[in-house]
């Protein structure tokens, strides 16, 4: 199944696309929804790693940990991509409502 973020990949910030390299779009989408607007420390410490592991699973969390190597990364909220997704959803809803009215 295609991730919502995958549909708007052209509008995602570079750091988000970089996160997709080691893990799937679905995992990155979860991270952005939970940690958007946060400086996230990719370390195996007691604060960040357990939260990451609980969100996307041990295997994906370890892949990101290895990829970013204890780097602190600002995770953007991806407002443009989220706006495009919302607008697409609204357009689809209006089309369905119009068809049901006929």
N, CA and C of each residue as an Amber inpcrd file, in Angstrom:
protein
   306
   0.8320000  -1.1730000   0.0000000   0.0000000   0.0000000   0.0000000
   0.8880000   1.2520000   0.0000000   0.5380000   2.2370000  -0.8010000
   1.3210000   3.4560000  -0.9410000   1.0600000   4.4010000   0.2330000
   2.1340000   4.9350000   0.7720000   2.0400000   5.9150000   1.8530000
   1.4570000   7.2150000   1.3230000   0.7840000   7.9540000   2.2030000
   0.2810000   9.2700000   1.8270000   1.4470000  10.1800000   1.4280000
   2.5510000  10.1010000   2.1450000   3.7080000  10.9420000   1.8530000
   4.3300000  10.5950000   0.5040000   4.2480000   9.3460000   0.1260000
   4.8260000   8.9250000  -1.1480000   4.1320000   9.6410000  -2.3080000
   2.8550000   9.9450000  -2.1560000   2.0910000  10.6350000  -3.1980000
   2.5440000  12.0800000  -3.3800000   3.1420000  12.6810000  -2.3660000
   3.5790000  14.0790000  -2.4310000   5.0870000  14.2030000  -2.1950000
   5.8210000  13.1940000  -2.5930000   7.2680000  13.1510000  -2.3360000
   7.9990000  14.3640000  -2.9050000   7.5190000  14.9220000  -4.0120000
   8.1740000  16.0830000  -4.6190000   8.1420000  17.3150000  -3.7150000
   7.2270000  17.3390000  -2.7580000   7.0800000  18.5040000  -1.8750000
   7.6920000  18.2880000  -0.4950000   8.3110000  17.1590000  -0.2790000
   8.8880000  16.8780000   1.0360000  10.2810000  17.4830000   1.1620000
  10.6240000  17.9740000   2.3530000  11.9650000  18.5130000   2.5850000
  13.0350000  17.4360000   2.4120000  14.2290000  17.8850000   2.0860000
  15.3460000  16.9690000   1.8150000  15.6070000  15.9990000   2.9750000
  15.5560000  16.4890000   4.2080000  15.8440000  15.6140000   5.3490000
  14.8200000  14.4820000   5.4520000  13.5840000  14.7440000   5.0870000
  12.5540000  13.6950000   5.1300000  12.8350000  12.6600000   4.0500000
  13.2000000  13.1150000   2.8700000  13.5450000  12.1760000   1.8000000
  14.7810000  11.3650000   2.1680000  15.6900000  11.9960000   2.8990000
  16.8850000  11.2900000   3.3580000  16.5140000  10.1730000   4.3330000
  15.5010000  10.4130000   5.1520000  15.0570000   9.3970000   6.1130000
  14.4320000   8.1920000   5.4090000  13.9210000   8.4060000   4.2020000
  13.2720000   7.3230000   3.4610000  14.2960000   6.3280000   2.9270000
  15.5520000   6.7510000   2.7800000  16.5740000   5.8500000   2.2480000
  16.7130000   4.5610000   3.0630000  16.8860000   4.6560000   4.3800000
  17.0360000   3.4070000   5.1400000  15.7150000   2.7180000   5.5150000
  14.6090000   3.4720000   5.5590000  13.3250000   2.8770000   5.9620000
  12.2360000   3.2590000   4.9560000  11.0400000   2.7780000   5.1630000
   9.9350000   3.0020000   4.2290000   9.2520000   4.3510000   4.4680000
   8.5250000   4.7960000   3.4360000   7.7360000   6.0180000   3.5490000
   6.7570000   5.9350000   4.7220000   6.1380000   4.7780000   4.9320000
   5.1640000   4.6290000   6.0200000   5.7850000   4.9420000   7.3740000
   7.0150000   4.4760000   7.5900000   7.7000000   4.7350000   8.8620000
   8.0250000   6.2190000   9.0100000   8.5010000   6.8360000   7.9390000
   8.8490000   8.2550000   7.9820000   7.5950000   9.1000000   8.2140000
   6.4930000   8.7040000   7.6030000   5.2380000   9.4280000   7.8060000
   4.8390000   9.4070000   9.2840000   4.9880000   8.2670000   9.9400000
   4.6830000   8.1660000  11.3720000   5.5930000   9.0810000  12.1910000
   6.8730000   9.1030000  11.8300000   7.8410000   9.9280000  12.5520000
   7.4800000  11.4080000  12.4220000   7.1470000  11.8380000  11.2150000
   6.8010000  13.2410000  10.9870000   5.5340000  13.6190000  11.7510000
   4.5460000  12.7270000  11.7490000   3.3030000  13.0360000  12.4630000
   3.5260000  13.1640000  13.9660000   4.4030000  12.3320000  14.5280000
   4.6170000  12.3720000  15.9760000   5.6940000  13.3790000  16.3930000
   6.7580000  13.4710000  15.5980000   7.9100000  14.2790000  16.0080000
   8.1400000  15.5090000  15.1320000   7.2020000  15.8790000  14.2890000
   7.3650000  17.0720000  13.4700000   7.5980000  18.2960000  14.3320000
   8.5230000  19.1440000  13.9050000   8.9540000  20.3510000  14.6290000
   9.8020000  20.0360000  15.8660000  10.4950000  18.9160000  15.8330000
  11.3340000  18.5000000  16.9610000  12.7620000  18.2830000  16.4670000
  13.7360000  18.7150000  17.2720000  15.1310000  18.3360000  17.0300000
  15.3180000  16.9610000  17.6470000  15.4010000  15.9540000  16.8020000
  15.4220000  14.5660000  17.2570000  16.8540000  14.0520000  17.2590000
  17.2730000  13.4990000  18.3770000  18.6090000  12.9270000  18.4980000
  18.5390000  11.4420000  18.1870000  19.1340000  11.0540000  17.0720000
  19.1500000   9.6450000  16.6930000  20.2860000   8.9570000  17.4490000
  19.9660000   8.5250000  18.6620000  20.9330000   7.8360000  19.5070000
  20.2340000   6.6620000  20.1730000  21.0210000   5.8200000  20.7920000
  20.4300000   4.6670000  21.4830000  20.2430000   4.9500000  22.9730000
  20.1020000   6.2280000  23.3020000  19.9010000   6.6380000  24.6950000
  18.5210000   6.2730000  25.2130000  18.2510000   6.6810000  26.4350000
  17.0110000   6.3160000  27.1190000  15.8320000   7.2050000  26.7430000
  16.0680000   8.3190000  26.0540000  14.9820000   9.2480000  25.7500000
  14.4030000   8.9930000  24.3650000  15.2280000   9.0800000  23.3410000
  14.7210000   9.0600000  21.9740000  14.5100000   7.6600000  21.4100000
  15.4740000   6.7850000  21.5910000  15.3980000   5.4770000  20.9460000
  14.1660000   4.6660000  21.3570000  13.8110000   4.5940000  22.6330000
  12.6060000   3.8310000  22.9880000  11.3360000   4.3670000  22.3120000
  11.2390000   5.6860000  22.1670000  10.0750000   6.2690000  21.4990000
  10.0590000   5.9120000  20.0180000  11.2200000   5.9810000  19.4050000
  11.3400000   5.6400000  17.9880000  11.0300000   4.1640000  17.7610000
  11.5750000   3.3170000  18.6200000  11.3550000   1.8680000  18.5140000
   9.8760000   1.5230000  18.6930000   9.2170000   2.1750000  19.6300000
   7.7900000   1.9160000  19.8540000   6.9500000   2.3590000  18.6580000
   7.4040000   3.3900000  17.9710000   6.6420000   3.9390000  16.8550000
   6.8030000   3.1310000  15.5680000   8.0370000   2.7760000  15.2220000
   8.2750000   2.1420000  13.9170000   8.8760000   0.7460000  14.0000000
   9.1130000   0.2540000  15.1790000   9.6720000  -1.0920000  15.3280000
  11.1850000  -1.0720000  15.4490000  11.7130000  -2.1170000  16.0450000
  13.1460000  -2.2040000  16.3300000  13.9900000  -2.1610000  15.0590000
  13.6260000  -2.9280000  14.0600000  14.4380000  -3.0190000  12.8410000
  14.5860000  -1.6570000  12.1520000  13.4860000  -0.9650000  11.9480000
  13.5410000   0.3490000  11.2980000  14.2470000   1.3780000  12.1760000
  14.0210000   1.3170000  13.4860000  14.6790000   2.2550000  14.4050000
  16.1920000   2.0820000  14.3560000  16.6500000   0.8600000  14.3130000
  18.0910000   0.5910000  14.2460000  18.6600000   1.0810000  12.9140000
  17.9270000   0.8970000  11.8320000  18.3890000   1.3760000  10.5240000
  18.5790000   2.8930000  10.5340000  17.6260000   3.6140000  11.1070000
  17.7550000   5.0710000  11.1820000  18.8920000   5.4750000  12.1100000
  19.0360000   4.7730000  13.2090000  20.1150000   5.0470000  14.1540000
  21.4730000   4.8970000  13.4700000  21.6320000   3.8360000  12.7030000
  22.8900000   3.6130000  11.9790000  23.0970000   4.6520000  10.8800000
  22.0310000   5.0410000  10.2330000  22.1380000   5.9960000   9.1340000
  22.5430000   7.3820000   9.6440000  21.9090000   7.8570000  10.7080000
  22.1800000   9.2030000  11.2100000  23.2950000   9.2600000  12.2520000
  23.7150000   8.1290000  12.8010000  24.8970000   8.0350000  13.6720000
  24.9540000   9.0880000  14.7760000  23.9940000   9.0810000  15.6550000
  23.9270000   9.9950000  16.7990000  23.8390000  11.4680000  16.4130000
  23.3140000  11.7360000  15.2440000  23.1450000  13.1090000  14.7710000
  21.8150000  13.6650000  15.2860000  21.8020000  14.9440000  15.5760000
  20.5590000  15.6220000  15.9480000  19.9650000  16.1870000  14.6630000
  18.7290000  15.7810000  14.3620000  18.0800000  16.1500000  13.1040000
  16.7670000  16.8530000  13.4010000  16.5700000  18.0070000  12.7770000
  15.2900000  18.6950000  12.8930000  14.3050000  17.9930000  11.9660000
  13.2130000  17.5180000  12.5320000  12.1800000  16.8520000  11.7440000
  11.0970000  17.8890000  11.4470000  10.9890000  18.2780000  10.1810000
   9.9970000  19.2950000   9.8330000   8.5800000  18.7480000   9.8860000
   7.6420000  19.6280000   9.9750000   6.2210000  19.2490000  10.0180000
   5.6760000  18.9100000   8.6360000   6.3390000  19.3700000   7.5840000
   5.9530000  19.0900000   6.1940000   4.5850000  19.6880000   5.8610000
   4.4040000  20.9540000   6.2100000   3.1090000  21.6180000   6.0150000
   2.6380000  21.6180000   4.5680000   3.5460000  21.8500000   3.6140000
   3.1510000  21.8960000   2.2030000   2.6060000  20.5400000   1.7640000
   3.3230000  19.4850000   2.1010000   2.8760000  18.1440000   1.7160000
   1.5520000  17.7960000   2.3960000   1.4280000  18.1270000   3.6770000
   0.1810000  17.8480000   4.3950000  -0.9830000  18.6430000   3.8180000
  -0.7160000  19.8860000   3.4040000  -1.7520000  20.7180000   2.7900000
  -2.2010000  20.1080000   1.4610000  -1.2590000  19.6480000   0.6680000
  -1.6130000  19.0110000  -0.6020000  -2.4450000  17.7500000  -0.3810000
  -2.0790000  16.9780000   0.6160000  -2.8500000  15.7690000   0.9340000
  -4.2570000  16.1330000   1.3860000  -4.3570000  17.1480000   2.2380000
  -5.6650000  17.5780000   2.7130000  -6.5230000  18.0940000   1.5650000
  -5.9340000  18.9030000   0.6990000  -6.6750000  19.4400000  -0.4380000
  -7.1290000  18.3280000  -1.3790000  -6.2900000  17.3320000  -1.5690000
  -6.6740000  16.1840000  -2.3970000  -7.8240000  15.4170000  -1.7770000
  -7.7850000  15.2770000  -0.4610000  -8.8720000  14.5780000   0.2420000
 -10.1670000  15.3660000   0.1340000 -10.0690000  16.6910000   0.3040000
 -11.2630000  17.5280000   0.2050000 -11.8490000  17.4880000  -1.2050000
 -11.0030000  17.5350000  -2.2120000 -11.4810000  17.4740000  -3.5950000
 -12.1910000  16.1490000  -3.8550000 -11.6130000  15.0600000  -3.3750000
 -12.2270000  13.7480000  -3.5630000 -13.5750000  13.6870000  -2.8430000
 -13.6530000  14.2640000  -1.6530000 -14.9150000  14.2670000  -0.8970000
 -15.9980000  15.0510000  -1.6350000 -15.6280000  16.1930000  -2.2120000
 -16.6000000  16.9940000  -2.9580000 -17.1000000  16.2560000  -4.1970000
 -16.2020000  15.5710000  -4.8770000 -16.5990000  14.8000000  -6.0550000
 -17.5740000  13.7000000  -5.6580000 -17.3040000  13.0100000  -4.5830000
 -18.2040000  11.9460000  -4.1030000 -19.5590000  12.5140000  -3.7230000
 -19.5630000  13.6490000  -3.0220000 -20.8430000  14.2650000  -2.6200000
 -21.6550000  14.6810000  -3.8370000 -21.0010000  15.2180000  -4.8370000
 -21.7060000  15.6200000  -6.0550000 -22.2850000  14.4240000  -6.7790000
 -21.5410000  13.3490000  -6.8250000 -22.0440000  12.1400000  -7.5050000
 -23.2270000  11.5410000  -6.7540000 -23.1850000  11.6290000  -5.4340000
 -24.2790000  11.0740000  -4.6380000 -25.5510000  11.9300000  -4.7760000
 -25.3750000  13.2150000  -5.0660000 -26.5020000  14.1250000  -5.2160000
 -27.2280000  13.9250000  -6.5470000 -26.5440000  13.3330000  -7.4960000
 -27.1460000  13.1320000  -8.8260000 -28.1380000  12.0100000  -8.8260000
